[in-house]
Amino acid sequence: MKKMTSEKNYDAPFLRLLELASLEIETTRLELPPALRRALEGVAVVLEEFPSREQEADGVSSDQLGLFEGADAADSQNPQLARIVLWLGNLWEMCEAEEAAYLEEVRITFLHELGHYIGFDESDLFDRGLE
């Protein structure tokens, strides 16, 4: 798993959200079964504050929490890089600036997008409590 942030200069509050989210994602990753952890090594995890104008023009909602892009794990024919994007500012706002709720939502959103990578659709994710 490759963690990435865009090359922007962020303010201290976002840097704190970034630190908290990075730790939560790493903890969650370590709790995954070994085979899934290995599969996740090829997935970039991008942590941004909010969706960009370009992303919104491509259909991302301004209040969207996360997104999976690229080929899922079963699609060996598609060389496109798989990536999970989490928008930390939206997660923080949704959780009304409550740290414990934020950490839980980062975890759920990360697992939700990871579910898309392994081939689950929205119904599958709902059945697993990852809506």
C-alpha positions in Angstrom: 0.0 0.0 0.0 1.4 3.3 -1.0 0.2 6.3 0.9 0.1 9.6 -0.9 -1.0 13.1 -0.4 -1.1 15.8 -3.0 1.8 18.3 -3.1 -0.2 21.2 -1.5 0.8 23.2 1.5 -1.6 22.2 4.2 -2.5 24.0 7.4 -2.0 22.6 10.9 -5.6 21.4 11.4 -5.5 19.3 8.2 -2.1 17.9 9.1 -3.6 16.7 12.3 -6.4 15.0 10.4 -3.8 13.5 8.1 -1.8 12.1 11.0 -4.9 10.6 12.7 -6.1 9.1 9.4 -2.7 7.6 8.5 -2.4 5.9 11.9 -6.0 4.6 11.7 -5.5 3.2 8.1 -2.2 1.5 9.1 -3.8 -0.1 12.2 -6.7 -1.3 10.0 -4.4 -2.6 7.4 -2.4 -4.6 10.0 -5.7 -6.2 11.2 -6.5 -7.6 7.7 -5.8 -11.2 6.8 -2.3 -11.6 5.3 -3.5 -12.4 1.8 -5.5 -9.2 1.7 -2.6 -7.2 3.1 -0.4 -8.5 0.3 -3.0 -7.6 -2.3 -3.3 -4.1 -0.9 0.4 -3.5 -1.4 -0.4 -2.5 -5.1 -3.1 0.0 -4.1 -2.2 3.7 -3.6 -4.1 5.3 -0.7 -4.5 9.0 -1.3 -5.5 11.3 1.5 -6.8 14.7 0.5 -8.7 17.5 2.3 -11.6 17.9 -0.1 -12.4 16.9 -3.7 -10.8 19.1 -6.3 -12.8 21.1 -8.9 -11.5 18.6 -11.5 -12.8 15.6 -9.4 -16.2 17.4 -9.0 -16.3 18.0 -12.8 -15.8 14.2 -13.2 -18.8 13.5 -11.0 -17.4 13.4 -7.5 -19.8 15.0 -5.0 -18.3 17.9 -3.0 -19.2 16.1 0.2 -18.1 12.6 -0.9 -16.1 10.7 1.7 -14.0 8.3 -0.4 -13.6 6.8 -3.8 -12.0 3.7 -5.4 -10.5 4.2 -8.8 -8.9 1.7 -11.1 -9.0 -2.0 -11.8 -10.2 -4.3 -9.0 -8.1 -7.2 -7.7 -9.8 -9.7 -10.1 -9.1 -7.7 -13.2 -5.6 -8.8 -14.1 -6.0 -7.7 -17.7 -6.3 -4.0 -16.8 -2.9 -2.4 -15.9 -4.5 0.7 -14.5 -3.2 1.6 -11.0 -5.8 1.0 -8.3 -6.2 3.7 -5.7 -8.3 4.6 -2.8 -9.0 8.3 -2.1 -10.3 9.6 1.2 -11.4 13.2 1.7 -10.5 13.9 5.3 -12.1 17.3 5.5 -15.4 15.8 4.5 -15.0 12.9 7.0 -14.2 15.4 9.8 -17.2 17.6 8.9 -19.5 14.6 8.8 -18.3 13.6 12.2 -18.9 17.1 13.6 -15.3 17.4 14.6 -15.5 14.5 17.0 -12.2 12.6 17.0 -13.4 9.1 18.0 -16.2 9.3 15.4 -13.7 10.6 12.8 -11.3 7.6 13.4 -14.2 5.2 13.1 -15.4 6.7 9.9 -11.9 6.8 8.4 -11.8 3.0 9.2 -15.2 2.3 7.7 -14.6 4.4 4.6 -11.2 2.8 4.0 -12.7 -0.7 4.3 -15.6 0.3 2.1 -13.3 1.4 -0.7 -11.1 -1.6 -0.1 -14.2 -3.7 -0.6 -14.7 -2.2 -4.0 -11.1 -3.1 -4.8 -11.8 -6.8 -4.0 -14.9 -6.7 -6.1 -17.8 -5.9 -3.7 -20.7 -3.8 -5.0 -22.7 -1.4 -2.8 -25.1 -4.1 -1.8 -22.3 -6.4 -0.7 -20.8 -3.6 1.4 -24.1 -2.7 3.0 -24.6 -6.4 4.0 -21.2 -6.2 5.7 -22.0 -2.9 7.6 -19.7 -0.8 5.4 -22.2 1.6 4.0 
